[in-house]
């Protein structure tokens, strides 16, 4: 199997009233997150975001407003996941996107990746996620959407 590219996307799916979609990781029960995933060779970041949304939730990014925030986060890859990357790769660069949907929609989870999902108010979602980059993005939603 080819190594993962250490470039990824974080996609915060939310409603106009700032309910945020979170999913519980299958490989780490109790770890909740937004949509995430690594870029494939030759793929644009927007294409990666759309693909990951479709794979993890069944949501079609072309039906809703997918926005590239123009933000990058760099973080150390957890040791337990480093074997997925080329030898010596220790850090990942994550690109932040958001997807606004009209209401909390039912999603179709990829059972190998996620156990369950929930739509939560943004402040509660920000506290529930395990990743600081995910929490920071969720906390920024009120300013990005007109201070709701």
N, C-alpha and C positions, 0 to 999 in steps of 0.2 A: 504494500500500500504506500502511496506517495505521502510525503510529509505535508502537514498543513502549512500554509503560508501564514507568517505571523502578522497578518493584517486582517482585521475583522470589522464587523459592523455591530452596532447596538441600535435597535429600533424600538422606540417607546411608542406603543400603540395606545391611543387615548381618545376619549370622547370630547365634545365641546365643553362639557361641564367637568372635565378633568378626572374622569374615571380611567384608571390605567390598567391595562391587561398585564397580569403577571402569571408565570408558569413555574411549577415546581419541578426541579431537575430530577430525572429518573436515577441518575448515577450518584446524586447527593440529596436524598430526601431531606426536606427542611430548607433547602437552598432555593429561594425564589428569584426570578429574574424576568426581564423583558426579553424580546427576541434578540438572539445573538448568533453570530456565525462567521466563519472564516471565508475570506475571498478565495475564489477558485482562479487558477491560472488564466489570464487574459480577460477576466471579468471586470467590468467597471464597478465602483462602489455602489452605485444606485442599483445595478443589476444584482449584486450580492444581497443588498437589503431586500429587494423584491423577491428573490429566490428564497431567502431564509424565512421571510414572512409566509410565503406559500407553503414551504416544507413544514414549518413548525406550527402554523395556525390554520392553514387553508385560506387565509385572507389574500385577496388579489390587490396588490399595491396600485395597479392601474385604475381601480374603481374608486380609490380614495386619495387623499392628499398626502403623498410621501414627500417629506422635506429633508434635505441634507442641511444640517446645522453648520457645516463648515468647521466642526470641532473635532480635534483629535486628542485622544487620551493615550498615554503610554503607561503600561503597567507590567510588572513582573508576572510571568506565567506561573501558576501554581505548580509546584514540583510534581504533583501527581499527574498532571496533564502534559508535562514537557516531552514525554516519549512520543507524542503525536507530531512533534516538530523535528526539524533537522538537528543533529548533534550541535550543541553549543548555543542554540537559540534559547534565550531566557526571557525576552520581552516581546510584547505584542503592541501594535498600534491599532487602536480602536477608533472608528469613525461613527459619529452620532447622527442618527436620523430620527424622525418622528413620523407617525402615521395617524391622521385624524379620521375617525370613523363616526358616523352619525349617532350611534348609540352602542351600548355594550352588546356586542354580537357573539353568537355562539361560535366557537372555534373547534377545529378538528386537530387534536394533538397528534404528534408523532410519538407513539408510546415508548419507543426506545430512548427518546430524549426527555419527555416530560410526563409526569404522573397526573397532574390536574392543573386547572387554571382558575383564576378569579379576576373579576373587575373590581378594583378598589379605589376609593378616593385618593387623590395624589399624595397627600401627606402620609396616609397609612401605607401606601405602596412604597414610598421613599424609605420608610422605616423597615419594611419587610424584606427588601432585597439585600443580598449578601455582598454585592459589588459596590464599592464607593463610586465608581464611574456611573453606574446605573442610578444610584441614589442622587448623585449630583444632577443628572439629566432630568430626573423626575421633579426634583425641587425647582428646576428652572421653568417648568411648564407654565406656572401662573404668569410669569413675566412675558413669556413667548406668546401667550394666548390672550393678551389684553387685560391681565390682572384679575382674572376670575377667582 
